[in-house]
């Protein structure tokens, strides 16, 4: 029941719209089944599964809107919800920034659903956990991991004839392996739409290897270093930068893309010329949602019905696009693309091993942790390395090093680009391993 | 949802999607629906007994049930516009059992019949029995006496949900107008109100009905210098509180005057935003800090977050044991340090206590989410590590036979687990005012308000920013600074604690969004302190050019 077909969803949405007495009405219907298994100290700690199906109705009178939500689907309940939304709208204050709803749209077909993932059950999760726990137990290592799978659909429709439907599945898996003495820690993270592409055992082996290799880390002086950032390390910094590309903030003078005199950096070369970042919901490696304003794993935003399409954000180092709310796009008289649901940074063909081999002196970073904004003007962030940090000399990993705190801006980082490897999927994005010079580490941490 | 996501959703973060949708708290309802009578206690008891009996019949050795109704209201504005009004309600039931020595949990939305709660209980038993095969050792639950039929209500004097929306909108628009009149270029403001109506029952014989209220008024003011293209922000100095609308009743006798007014149990939003607009502009031309060692004078509106990260988290027993290793991390404060009875967490001045009872605090409840009466206990006594925060299935590990009462679930649908109590720094025992403290500082920085925060996964190395930074030279405030962050190590930092103002300066700060667990759960927690001096802390300059 949680995953309705396109026809079933349309029938319910049309039924609700038939009850509308408002100037405009929109309906969002979504459902999913999500399950998880969590383990720590080499033992399963929690496991569960929940299903949701919910319908949200927004009614609009002039510039006043109201929303009501329900999870019962008989005709009387649907009509009651439409009435409720209308009542709430009548009571709401006017929103001067309200923009009338969109008419019919053309949405891309995306390959975001995999039956293999929709078929996951409790036995599958237990086996996935066992495949990760068992090798750790055998090597006297301690595993803590988490697997979460979701299968769901999302449908939208409105009184102006817009209708969209998408089915999607996702699996997220992460594993931290620690040595029994607590002196070594390793990590791996994977995300897929199709669970047949996931091996919890293979990911765990990477984390085990890093845990063993990171024992007895030596302290290096903080300072500027050449770093090789694995995609799990750079994804949050790059994601934070992409989330900061809102046009209104830039136009209002409160963004890293603002500059003096009320201008923005749109069209300016702000990064190394090899930096190209775009989004494409039809990309087969990271299929995204065909509609929605930045929903999904990229972090929030509402679904205003605008289609997701291929958008160049940064091309050859030049800022090519910012994202817009519909209100701000209308005010500025531009088309105004919504924020993406995932992004793709173009890279090279080299492997991580190749990047290490070509490095005279540097630091290999598995991941960063607790990244927080320090200065939104320069996109300065702070955070720490975690779960596998290694010193490289003459093309080889020499020894593990103690974790560092960094203070760095992705803008500066992408100007100090030395080399890029082949992009890999991480958190719904495609990101290459990056070799960066002069990355700023400001202090040491004793944390393992 | 963590604080960052919330700030982005409400447009309070300068780098945010400016789309004020609040999608995750429950279903949308009309404001007046929040005042509907919830299910009466007699019905709740029937639903609870059905679940407890069903669990026992299926072989559970212990069972508890939480029947929860969670209400949220948000009023979100910017400048002269209301961006969004959101009212959400979430009602459901969660049943937790021990069967075959293993925990099992099942939840059901909108459960209003005994058949539904009994079925959830049976599912929980089935899950426990299935997972028991993967357990290494059975759950050991500290004994807990039943309390019979009891209740607890937050000591509020004005239910925020009863205040008309128009009054709330008018307040925020007045606040925004004051900001703009005083030189702000932009202002975003939010009222966020929470009511948790929760009923707990267990096979120990407790039937506990509780009514919890929380309130957070806040804003961000932005000032822009078009000449230089620079911008600066100043966030409100309010705290999220375990209070009703009375928190917005300005109380001049309960605030601290000085270089800027700071607030205790009564927040004057209009006064604060007026100061904020001027200070945001002042920040644009403030002197950039020279990196180096400084004595820091930290206001409670700032220090709460440092306490939260460097004391609250490392002393959570589940982190110490490794249950959070794959997410929030572990802890440097390992059991051997506690067992040694001489681990020097801080200087002799430092006593840090956990507490779930302080009126007005976010963590205050009568009983926790596994039916344990709440209390106060020391974590660090005169500088020495003496205890952790633990719940019923952990407390035997630290040799105690009674839980400390800090178990919490953020929803009826989430399984309860160990969460941080209010963790606070005890005020100094000898009379000391902020002015007298500053008089003795030769080279220092006075920091007010919380800002950027980051700490490693074992809670050694941290970096904190703030809202307002004032240079102290030879005992006097010498002007505003910018680009300030301090970096330290937890043990080194607390050992550099030199002086703590007395209880007259004791105030609460706190967070609505302490995140932990997978799937992540959010918890609200307060941290009290008086203004405190730390000597010789490393300050870095965070100014950059791009």
Interface residues (C-beta under 8 A of the other chain):
Chain A: X36 X38 X40 X41 X42 X43 X44 X45 X46 X47 X48 X50 X54 X56 X66 X67 X68 X69 X70 X71 X84 X87 X88 X91 X92 X93 X95 X96 X97 X122 X126 X129 X130 X142 X144 X145 X146 X148 X174 X175 X176 X178 X182 X185 X240 X243 X244 X246 X248 X249 X252 X253 X254 X255 X256 X258 X259 X260 X261 X262 X270 X293 X294 X299 X300 X301 X302 X325 X328 X339 X369 X370 X371 X372 X373 X374 X375 X376 X377 X378 X379 X380 X382 X383 X384 X386 X403 X405 X407 X409 X411 X412 X442 X443 X444 X445 X446 X447 X448
Chain B: X4 X5 X8 X9 X13 X14 X15 X16 X17 X18 X19 X21 X23 X27 X28 X29 X30 X31 X81 X82 X83 X84 X85 X103 X105 X106 X107 X109 X110 X127 X130 X131 X134 X135 X136 X169 X185 X186 X222 X224 X226 X227 X228 X229 X230 X231 X233 X321 X322 X323 X324 X325 X326 X327 X329 X330 X332 X334 X413 X415 X452 X453 X454 X455 X456 X457 X458 X459 X460 X461 X463 X465 X483 X485 X487 X489 X518 X519 X538 X540 X542 X543 X544 X545 X546
